[in-house]
Amino acid sequence: MKPDRDANGIVRSWLENGVTQLPDRVLDDVLREIPAIPQRRRTWGGATLPHLNRAAQVGLATAAVLLVVAMGLAVFSSGRGVGGPIGGPTPTPTPTPMALPQDGMSLEAGAYVIGDPFPVRVTVEVPEGWTAGTVGPLEAGAFGGDEGGGVVSVVIVDNVVSDPCDASQPQLVPAVGPSVDDLVVAISNWPGFEATDPVDVTVDGFQGKQFELTAPGTSFCRSEIFTWSTAGRTNGVSANEVNLLRIIDVAGTRVMVAAAHQPGKTTNDQVAEIRRVFDSVHFAP
């Protein structure tokens, strides 16, 4: 009599259901298949295989089932089911950065890109509540949402001031050289400022320096304190303002990233948020 289901189908079902013990019906079905094989003596190298008794049949059937099980486990462990290959998890697509809007516009949380006319492609991620801070073609960034929230900006520095207390004085002559080290030295040497020792950094494979700059107190200058310049304007800072500066040579273009906050106004949580935005800045030539 032919069984309702063949042994292969039973074992396949057994594997797919994750059963760890062999059911009696599987063994019985396999045993019913064995008598259909002609039970005759076969000579193999001078030895003979005697007629199989019930115990031998059980052993042979069990071995056959275990062989199928082993083959099935190998298939499943390789990531292929009975019905063919099973695909892996679908990767989540990376959101396309949004263009950083004009100065003063509120920003949604997410990634933004600073591009043309800025000479390199820059991306930055900001949290909810930040505001765009684009200032001309060579300076862009974002302001923290709350008072004291600070600012993160990306700047192409053209030169620096010769006198931080008097913007009417000429810029540094001769102008700052083109290298990362040239700008680090020029900024670190202003009177009244405190600068930490610069450390080497690498961002997206581009080399540079990073250090912290603290502006002098209120008694040093009678009014605003001035720092670096772009082709369009001269930057000013508040008394005691702290700027974390990262100056990178991006395929021949010197880019400065500045993260500013005001001690006494900026909370520790805000400083941490500013630092996360600062560290999210990436470059492509």
N, C-alpha and C positions, 0 to 999 in steps of 0.2 A: 504494500500500500504506500502511496506517495504521501509524505507529510503535507499538512496545509501550507507550511512555509518552509523554504529550504534553509539549511543550517547557516549559510552566509547571511541571509536576511535576518535571522534571529540574532546572530552575534552582532551584526551591525546595529540593530535596534538596541541590543544590550549595551553596546559601547556608547551610543548617543545618549542613553538615559543615565549614564554615569554609574551603572551597577558595579559593585566591587566583589560580589560573590556570584558564582556560576549557578543559575537555576537548574533544577533537575530536568525540566522539560527540554532545555537546550541539549543536555547530555543524551537524553532519550532520543531526540530527533536525529542527532549525529549517529547514534548507535543503529538506528533503523536504516541509515544509509549504508552502513558498513556491510551487512549481509548481501547487499546487491553486488558487491565486488566478488568475482569468482574466487572461491577459496581453494586454490590449488597450490601445490608445492612449486616453489620457484628456486632454481639453483642460482647461487651467487658466489662465485669463486670457490665452488666445491662444497659450500655449506648449504643447508636447506632451511627454509622458513616453514615451521610446522603449522598445522591448522590452528586458527586462533580460537581460544576458549573465551568464555565470558569475561574473565578478569583482564585478559589481554586486549579484548575489544574495548573495555572501559578505559584501559591505559592509552590505547591508540586514539580513541575518541577525545580523551582529555588533552592529549598532546596536540591533536589537530585544532581543537578549540583554542588552546593557549597560543598556538602559532598565529591564528587569525587575530586573537586579542593583541598580541605583540605588534602585528602589522598595523592594526587599527590604532593602537596607541602612538605608533611612530607617525602615522598620518596626521592624527589630531595634534600631537606635540609640535609638528612642523607648521602648524597654522592652516592646514588644509582639512576640510571636512569631507564627508562622503560625497557631498554634492559639488565639490570643486573648491577652488581657492576662496578664502574668506579675507576680505580687505581689512586693513588696519583702520584705526580711527581717522576720521576726516579732519585734516589740519584746519585750525581756525585762521582765516585770512587776517593779515595784519592791516589795520585801518590805514588808509592813505592820509598823511598829514594834511591839515587844512592850511591855507595861506594865512599868514599872520596879518590881521587887518590894520587899519589906520590907527594912529595914536588916539588913546582915550576910549576905544571901544571895548565893551565887556567881552570876556572870553569864556566859552564853555570849557569844561575840563577835557583835556585831550592833547594830541600832538599837533604842533604847528611847524610850518616850514618858512624860513626866511630865504628868499631867493633874489633873482634879478630885480634891481640893479646891485644888490649886495654881491660881491665878487665870488663868494663860495656858497654852496648850499648848506644851510644850517637847519637842524631840527631841534625842537625843544618841547617838553611836555609840561603843562601847567595844570594846577588843580582848579576846581570851581571857584569863581569869584575874582580871578585875576583880571587885569586890564592891560590892553596892548599899549606898548610904549615905543612906537616907531618914531625915530627922530632923524629924518633925512635918509638918504640912500645908503649911508655907511654906518648907521647905528640903529639897532632895533632891539626890542626886548619886551618885558612885561613887568607890571607892578603888582605887588601883593594886594589882596582885596581889602584888608583892614588897615587902620592907622598903625604905622610902624611896620607894615608888612614887607617893606623893603622893595628892591628891584633887582632883576637879573637882566643884563644887557650884553649884546654882542657888538663889538666896535672894531672898526679899522682905524687905528690911531695914526695920525699924520705927524704929530709933534707933541711936545709937552711945554708947559709954561716955564719961564725962567724964574718968575717970582709968584709963588702960590697966593700971596696976599694982594697982588696988583695985576689984574688982567690987562691993564692998559700997557704993561711992559711988553717988549717983543718976546716972541716965542724963543725957545732955546736955539742958540746959534753956535755952531752949525746944527742943523736939525738932527733929530735922533736917527741913528743908522737903521738899516732895514732888518736887522736880525732880532731874534727873540731876546738875546742877552743885552743888546743895545737898549731896548725898551725897559727891561728889568732894571738895569743900572740907572737909567735916567729917572725912573719913578722912585726908586729906593733912595735916591740922594737928595730929595727935597728937604730943606730945613724944617724942623718942627714935626715931620711925619715919622712914624715908627713902622719899620718894615721887617718882617720875619725873613729868615734865610730862605731863598728860593729852593724848591725841590724839583727834580725831574719828573715829568708826567708824560704819558702817552695816551692819546685819544684817537680811536679809529686808525691806529698805525702812524699818526702824526705826532712828532716830538714837540715838547715845550717845557715851560717852567710854571710853577704855581707858588704864590706867596700871599701873605695878608698885609694889608696896608691900613694903618690907623691915622686919621687926620688929627692935627693938633686941636687943643681946646679953644674955648671962646676968647681967651686972652691973647692968643697968638696973632690973629688977624682982626682988624677993626670991623670987617664985614665978611662977605662970602669968601670961601677958600676955593682956589682954582687948581685944576690938575692937568689932564691931557686934552688934546684937541683932535677933532676930525677936520676934514676939508671944509666943513660948514659951521662948526661951533666949538666953543671951549667949555668943557665940563666943569661943574662946580659941585662941591661936597659940603656937608654940614660939619660943624665942630664935633670932634670925636667920632665921626662916621667911620665904620669899618667896611673895607672892601676886600673880599676874597677874589684874587685875580689869577686867571689862568691864561697864559699867552702861548699860543700854538702856531707853529709854521705849517700851514695847510697847503702843501704842494707849491711853496714859494710865496704864498700870501700870509702875512702875519695877522692873526685874528686874536683879539683879546676878549675874554668873557669875564664880566665883573658882577659879583653878587654883593649888594650893599645892604647894610642894616644899621640901625641907630641904637646903641646901647642905652638902656633906660626907657626906651619906647618899644623896642621889638622884644617880644616874649621868646622864651626858649622854644616853644612850639613853632613860632613863626620863623625863627632862625633855622630850625630843622626843615621846615617846608621850603624855605629859600634855598637851602643846601641841596634838597632833592631836585629842585628845578635846575639849579646850577649844574649838578651832575648829569642831568638828562640831556645836556647840549651835546650834539654830535655833528660831525662834519663830513662833507663829500666835496672833492675838488670840482 
